[in-house]
Amino acid sequence: MDTSSPRKLTVRDLAARRAQGGKIVALTAYDALMARLADECGADLLLVGDSMGMTLLGYKSTIPVTLEQSLHHTAAVCRGARRALVIGDMPFMTYQINPDEALRNAGRFLQEAGADGVKLEGGRSMAATIGRLVGAGVPVLGHIGLLPQQVLADGGYRIRGRTPEEAAALLEDAVAVEAAGAFGIVLEGIPAALAEQITARVSIPTIGIGAGAGCTGQIQVVYDILGLFEEFVPRHTRRYGALAETIRQAFTAYAGDVRGGRFPSAAESFQ
């Protein structure tokens, strides 16, 4: 697939990529500028993740992220992306109550924010909701394994699928999500061998994060790979930059120039 093409990608393109044995490049994005940069560099899918709660908004988890916040940032990403598929991440308690409420909220991502689809967490327990959304014309990206929105109930973050029982349950979840009509599944925080097994079992793309190299594609939080979020570095992350330190150096230099009377100079002033 020609990544230089400005043609908007669709869920069919991602299905074709999987069928052809290609890889899908996915990133999170929360604003128009970052979306444009990722889009220009060949990202196939941009997820406006509820990870914004921790990376962008200063929350301790994803739980406090609201629907309005997510819609706001999804609209910004849609304005910045030309080619990539943009998926809005449905926040906690915007889809769990019942399928009809989930559909109303998902519809806002498409109508108001301009998203190409939505993501929601859960396997068999969410199959009916996924089916309701897909039946109404809303593309859905599933998400199984480590579920950040269930961190309180789980007592923290932990790898899923290490026991035979959990592995079998995750396989059933993946099959149920596919049967419900999802166009793909995020596999988060599961053993690489299990992720490869799930990828072989289903016919839709799998997008891994902390799930090994056997998935159809990979997704990472941009603030992690750019070295902007420094509170902790997930094991599944590879840092491709150290922008936090670069920004500190720039801000420090600016502050020094202002206090020392070196900025602005005549060249940066108007006559």
C-alpha positions in Angstrom: 0.0 0.0 0.0 1.4 3.4 -0.9 1.7 5.4 2.3 2.3 8.6 0.3 -1.3 8.6 -1.0 -3.6 11.1 0.5 -6.5 8.8 0.0 -8.4 8.1 3.3 -7.9 4.6 4.6 -10.9 2.5 5.5 -11.6 -0.6 7.5 -11.5 -2.5 4.2 -7.9 -1.4 3.6 -6.9 -2.7 7.0 -8.6 -6.0 6.3 -6.7 -6.2 3.0 -3.5 -5.5 4.7 -4.0 -8.4 7.0 -5.0 -10.7 4.1 -1.9 -9.8 2.3 0.3 -10.5 5.3 1.3 -6.8 5.8 1.7 -4.9 9.0 -0.5 -2.1 10.4 1.1 0.9 12.0 -1.0 2.5 14.7 -0.3 5.3 17.1 -2.2 7.3 19.7 -2.8 11.0 19.0 -4.7 13.7 20.9 -4.3 16.9 18.9 -4.2 18.1 15.3 -0.5 18.8 15.2 0.6 15.3 16.4 -2.0 13.7 14.2 -0.7 15.5 11.1 2.9 14.5 11.9 2.0 10.9 12.5 -0.2 10.9 9.4 2.6 12.3 7.2 5.0 9.6 8.5 2.7 6.7 7.4 0.5 5.8 10.4 -2.4 3.7 9.2 -4.6 4.1 12.3 -4.7 6.9 14.9 -6.4 6.1 18.2 -7.6 9.0 20.3 -7.0 6.9 23.3 -8.3 7.5 26.8 -4.6 7.3 27.7 -4.9 11.1 27.2 -6.1 11.1 30.8 -2.7 10.2 32.1 -0.4 11.6 29.3 -2.2 14.8 28.6 -4.6 15.7 31.3 -2.6 14.7 34.4 -5.0 12.1 35.8 -3.7 9.0 37.6 -5.7 6.6 35.4 -8.0 6.6 32.4 -11.1 6.4 34.5 -11.8 10.2 34.9 -11.8 10.9 31.1 -15.2 12.1 30.0 -17.1 11.8 26.8 -16.9 15.5 26.1 -13.1 15.5 26.6 -12.8 12.5 24.2 -15.0 14.1 21.6 -13.0 17.3 21.8 -9.7 15.6 21.2 -11.0 13.3 18.6 -12.3 16.2 16.5 -8.9 17.8 16.8 -7.2 14.6 15.5 -9.6 14.4 12.7 -8.7 17.9 11.6 -5.0 16.9 11.5 -5.2 13.5 9.8 -5.7 13.2 6.1 -4.9 9.5 5.4 -5.0 7.5 8.6 -8.2 5.9 10.0 -9.2 7.8 13.2 -10.7 5.8 16.0 -12.3 7.4 19.1 -11.7 5.6 22.3 -15.0 5.4 24.2 -14.4 6.4 27.9 -15.4 4.5 31.0 -19.2 4.2 31.5 -20.1 5.5 28.0 -20.9 2.1 26.7 -21.2 -0.3 29.6 -24.7 0.5 30.8 -26.6 -0.9 27.8 -26.2 -1.2 24.0 -28.6 1.6 23.2 -26.7 4.2 25.3 -23.5 2.9 23.8 -24.9 3.5 20.3 -26.0 7.0 21.2 -22.5 7.9 22.5 -20.7 6.1 19.7 -22.8 8.0 17.1 -21.5 11.3 18.6 -17.9 10.2 17.7 -18.9 9.9 14.1 -21.4 12.8 13.8 -19.8 15.4 15.9 -16.1 14.6 16.0 -15.8 13.1 12.5 -14.2 9.8 13.7 -14.1 6.7 11.4 -15.0 4.4 14.2 -14.8 3.7 17.9 -12.9 1.4 20.3 -14.3 -0.2 23.4 -12.9 -2.6 25.9 -14.2 -6.1 26.6 -14.7 -9.5 25.0 -17.8 -11.8 25.3 -19.4 -9.4 27.8 -19.4 -6.7 25.2 -20.3 -8.8 22.1 -24.0 -7.7 22.1 -23.0 -4.0 22.4 -20.4 -4.4 19.6 -23.1 -6.1 17.4 -25.6 -3.2 18.1 -23.1 -0.6 17.1 -21.9 -2.4 14.0 -25.5 -3.2 13.0 -26.2 0.6 13.1 -23.2 1.4 10.9 -20.5 2.2 13.5 -17.1 0.5 12.8 -15.8 -1.0 16.1 -12.3 -1.8 17.2 -12.4 -4.3 20.0 -9.9 -4.5 22.9 -9.1 -7.5 25.1 -6.4 -8.5 27.5 -5.3 -5.9 30.0 -8.2 -3.4 30.2 -7.2 0.0 31.6 -10.8 0.9 32.4 -11.0 -2.1 34.8 -7.8 -1.3 36.7 -9.7 -0.5 39.9 -11.6 -3.8 39.8 -8.4 -5.7 39.0 -6.4 -4.1 41.7 -3.8 -2.7 39.3 -2.2 -3.4 35.9 -1.2 -7.0 35.2 -0.4 -9.2 32.2 -3.4 -11.4 31.2 -3.5 -14.9 29.8 -0.6 -16.5 31.7 -2.7 -19.3 33.1 -4.4 -21.9 30.9 -7.8 -20.7 32.1 -7.1 -17.0 31.2 -5.6 -18.0 27.9 -8.7 -20.0 26.9 -11.0 -17.2 28.0 -9.1 -14.6 25.9 -9.3 -16.9 22.8 -13.1 -17.1 23.4 -13.2 -13.3 23.8 -11.4 -12.7 20.5 -13.7 -15.1 18.6 -16.8 -13.4 20.2 -15.5 -9.9 19.3 -14.9 -11.0 15.7 -18.3 -12.7 15.5 -20.0 -9.6 16.8 -18.6 -7.7 13.7 -15.6 -5.8 15.0 -13.2 -4.8 12.2 -10.1 -5.5 14.5 -9.0 -6.2 18.0 -6.4 -4.5 20.3 -4.5 -7.1 22.2 -3.0 -5.5 25.3 -0.7 -6.9 27.9 -0.8 -10.6 27.0 2.0 -13.2 26.3 3.4 -13.1 22.8 2.7 -16.7 22.1 -1.0 -16.3 23.1 -1.3 -13.1 20.9 0.1 -15.1 18.0 -2.4 -17.9 18.6 -5.3 -15.4 18.7 -4.1 -13.7 15.5 -4.1 -17.1 13.8 -7.5 -18.0 15.1 -9.4 -14.8 13.9 -9.6 -13.4 10.4 -9.6 -9.7 11.4 -6.5 -7.6 12.2 -5.0 -7.7 15.7 -3.2 -4.6 17.0 -0.8 -5.4 19.7 0.5 -3.3 22.6 2.7 -5.4 24.9 1.6 -8.5 23.0 4.7 -9.4 21.0 5.5 -9.3 17.3 3.0 -11.8 16.0 0.1 -9.4 15.8 -1.1 -7.9 12.5 0.0 -4.4 13.7 1.3 -2.5 16.6 0.2 0.6 18.6 2.1 2.7 21.0 1.4 5.9 23.0 3.1 8.7 21.2 4.2 10.4 24.5 6.0 7.1 25.4 7.9 6.6 22.2 8.9 10.3 22.0 10.2 10.3 25.6 7.7 13.0 26.7 6.0 11.0 29.4 8.6 10.3 32.0 6.7 9.1 35.1 7.4 5.5 34.0 8.5 3.7 30.8 6.3 0.6 30.0 8.3 -2.5 29.2 6.5 -2.7 25.8 7.7 0.7 24.8 10.8 1.6 22.8 11.9 5.2 23.1 12.6 6.7 19.7 13.4 10.2 21.1 14.0 12.1 24.3 11.9 15.1 23.7 11.2 16.0 27.3 14.9 16.8 27.8 15.0 18.7 24.5 12.0 20.8 25.6 13.6 21.5 29.0 16.7 22.8 27.3 14.7 25.0 25.0 12.5 26.4 27.8 15.6 27.0 30.0 17.4 28.8 27.1 14.3 31.0 26.5 14.0 31.9 30.2 17.6 32.8 30.4 17.5 35.0 27.3 14.4 36.8 28.6 15.9 37.4 32.0 19.2 38.4 30.5 17.7 40.9 28.1 18.8 38.9 25.0 15.3 38.2 23.8 13.8 39.8 21.8 16.6 41.2 19.7 16.1 43.9 17.0 15.6 41.1 14.5 12.6 39.9 16.5 11.1 43.3 17.0 9.0 45.6 14.8 10.0 49.2 13.9 
